[in-house]
């Protein structure tokens, strides 16, 4: 049995983002129990030279959204990148998942060899075939930023475990 690009991408992206949303819910509850605003999480970093929590959420969403659009050969919605509150970050995840649900696997399937050129940093681009782009760029990028967001929350005392990352609210 073979696996298609559509079945290898869309379920992985929506699961990762839904599980991220679950982690955000737990973080919000944790902040309430500890009597501080969850907005405190927004600027958190593990190291001084890394992007903050807000950027991790934005990039996880953008990687899934833009990767899907490039794989499908369609236009991705544009988001402002202006979230500054925890509530706005939760909304960003929700609207990304909602958009992903509008794309069918059939729009992506069969595009394994299509050349995809995408930005890398602020001034460079890279070109990869669709399958390589999904497997070696988009999936690792989504998982990297979701994992980093998870690690930031965990580091700041949110009671999260591996099952929250892997199964989210369905655990």
Buried (B, 14 or more C-beta within 10 A) or exposed (E): EEEBBBEBBBEBBBBBBBBBBBBBBBBBEBBEEEEEEBBBBBEBBBEEEEEBBBBBBBBBBBBBBBBBBBBBEEEBEEBEEEBEEBEBBBEBBBBBBEBBEEBEBEBBBEBBEBEBEBEEEEEEEEEBBBBBBBBEBBBEBBBBBBBBBBBBBBEBEBEBEEEBBEEBEEE
